[in-house]
Amino acid sequence: MKAIVDRQTCTGCELCVGTCAEVFKMEGDVAIAYTDPVPKEVETSCQQAADDCPVNAIIIE
């Protein structure tokens, strides 16, 4: 599994960081996915972060 944050869409609300800090962190005013691939043990929380993103800025592959 791979997570990608669309930096043009991200509003910097930090919800993904709060949900899955093992994959997402803030870089300036937007989030980035810094873990590739997503570790198996956090796939569920990573998917939850994508599902909860208010602007659908997280793509899961």
C-alpha positions as CSV (number, residue, x, y, z in Angstrom):
1,M,0.0,0.0,0.0
2,K,1.2,3.5,-0.8
3,A,-0.3,6.8,0.3
4,I,0.1,10.0,-1.6
5,V,-1.0,13.5,-0.5
6,D,-2.1,15.9,-3.3
7,R,-0.3,19.0,-2.1
8,Q,-2.5,21.2,-4.2
9,T,-5.7,19.9,-2.6
10,C,-4.5,19.6,1.0
11,T,-5.7,22.3,3.3
12,G,-3.3,21.5,6.2
13,C,-6.0,20.5,8.7
14,E,-3.7,17.9,10.2
15,L,-6.4,15.3,10.6
16,C,-4.3,12.7,8.8
17,V,-1.3,13.4,11.1
18,G,-3.5,12.9,14.1
19,T,-5.0,9.7,12.7
20,C,-1.8,8.1,11.3
21,A,1.4,9.8,12.4
22,E,3.3,6.8,11.3
23,V,2.6,7.7,7.6
24,F,1.7,11.4,7.5
25,K,3.5,14.5,8.8
26,M,3.3,18.2,8.2
27,E,5.7,19.9,5.8
28,G,5.0,23.6,6.0
29,D,1.3,24.2,5.6
30,V,0.5,20.9,4.0
31,A,0.7,17.2,4.9
32,I,3.0,14.7,3.2
33,A,3.1,10.9,3.3
34,Y,6.7,10.2,4.4
35,T,6.5,6.4,4.7
36,D,6.6,4.2,1.5
37,P,5.3,1.6,1.6
38,V,2.8,2.0,4.4
39,P,3.7,-0.6,7.1
40,K,1.1,-3.4,7.3
41,E,0.4,-2.7,11.0
42,V,-0.9,0.8,10.2
43,E,-2.7,0.2,6.9
44,T,-6.1,0.5,8.6
45,S,-5.3,3.8,10.2
46,C,-3.8,5.1,7.0
47,Q,-7.0,4.2,5.1
48,Q,-9.0,5.8,7.8
49,A,-7.0,9.0,7.4
50,A,-7.7,9.0,3.7
51,D,-11.4,8.3,4.2
52,D,-11.7,11.1,6.8
53,C,-9.8,13.7,4.8
54,P,-12.3,16.6,4.4
55,V,-11.0,17.5,0.9
56,N,-10.1,14.0,-0.4
57,A,-6.4,15.0,-0.7
58,I,-5.1,11.5,0.1
59,I,-4.8,8.8,-2.6
60,I,-4.2,5.2,-1.6
61,E,-2.6,2.9,-4.1
